Amino acid sequence: MKEKSKNAARSRREKENAEFLELAKLLPLPAAITSQLDKASIIRLTTSYLKMRAVFPDGQGRSFIHSFIDS
């Protein structure tokens, strides 16, 4: 029974990690940055990005993002 629980937890973690990696890839940041993010940072940056998209719905925030990244 204990082994089954361990396997279920391992499988769940693997699925969660795969989704976090996919979410990080969707962020408008260079892969060199997103590949180094921890889970909390991925969630924090995704939340911030979605909030910014709500403020700038027509993509007006893209230039801001790129100026921030390039500096």
LINJOCOR-V135270 format. One record per residue. N is the residue number from 1. SS is DSSP state (helix for helix, strand for strand, loop for the rest). OMEGA is omega as a letter, one per 20 degrees, with the letter a starting at -180 (NA if undefined). Layout:
n->N ss->SS omega->OMEGA
n->N ss->SS omega->OMEGA
This chain:
n->1 ss->loop omega->a
n->2 ss->helix omega->r
n->3 ss->helix omega->r
n->4 ss->helix omega->r
n->5 ss->helix omega->r
n->6 ss->helix omega->r
n->7 ss->helix omega->r
n->8 ss->helix omega->r
n->9 ss->helix omega->r
n->10 ss->helix omega->r
n->11 ss->helix omega->r
n->12 ss->helix omega->r
n->13 ss->helix omega->r
n->14 ss->helix omega->r
n->15 ss->helix omega->r
n->16 ss->helix omega->a
n->17 ss->helix omega->r
n->18 ss->helix omega->r
n->19 ss->helix omega->r
n->20 ss->helix omega->r
n->21 ss->helix omega->r
n->22 ss->helix omega->r
n->23 ss->helix omega->r
n->24 ss->helix omega->r
n->25 ss->helix omega->a
n->26 ss->helix omega->r
n->27 ss->loop omega->a
n->28 ss->loop omega->a
n->29 ss->loop omega->r
n->30 ss->loop omega->a
n->31 ss->helix omega->r
n->32 ss->helix omega->r
n->33 ss->helix omega->a
n->34 ss->helix omega->a
n->35 ss->loop omega->a
n->36 ss->loop omega->a
n->37 ss->loop omega->r
n->38 ss->loop omega->a
n->39 ss->helix omega->a
n->40 ss->helix omega->r
n->41 ss->helix omega->r
n->42 ss->helix omega->r
n->43 ss->helix omega->a
n->44 ss->helix omega->a
n->45 ss->helix omega->r
n->46 ss->helix omega->r
n->47 ss->helix omega->r
n->48 ss->helix omega->r
n->49 ss->helix omega->r
n->50 ss->helix omega->r
n->51 ss->helix omega->r
n->52 ss->helix omega->r
n->53 ss->helix omega->r
n->54 ss->helix omega->r
n->55 ss->helix omega->a
n->56 ss->loop omega->a
n->57 ss->loop omega->a
n->58 ss->loop omega->r
n->59 ss->loop omega->a
n->60 ss->loop omega->a
n->61 ss->loop omega->a
n->62 ss->helix omega->a
n->63 ss->helix omega->r
n->64 ss->helix omega->r
n->65 ss->helix omega->a
n->66 ss->helix omega->r
n->67 ss->helix omega->r
n->68 ss->helix omega->a
n->69 ss->helix omega->a
n->70 ss->helix omega->a
n->71 ss->loop omega->NA
